[in-house]
Amino acid sequence: MDTRESKTQEEEREHLKSVRQPEDFEHPEPDEEQPEARQSPHGLHWILLGAALLAGAILLFTLVWP
């Protein structure tokens, strides 16, 4: 990482060129082509369902049981 405060004129010009270039949607970054980046978390909905059922059972148990 560059921690210098000031840049030379050439460095500043190169930085401005890279910032002004529009994003290239036809050629995505390599991360998007990796299978791990495209997979959704398959087990998350089961965890949420289990937590909701557990919370409902605890609530029902505390309301019904005197």
C-alpha positions, 0 to 999 in steps of 0.5 A: 500500500502506498502511504505517500501523501503527494503524487507526482504529476505522472502518477496523478495523471495515471490515477485520473485515467484509471478512475475515469474509465467506465466499468467493463461489464462484458469482461467481468473481474475474475472473482465473478467467474469462480464457482464460489462467488456465484453459489448462494448459501444453501443451508441458511434457510434451514437455520432460519426456519429452525430458529423461528420454530424454536423461538415459537416453541419457547414462546408457546411454552412460556404462555401456556405453561403457568 
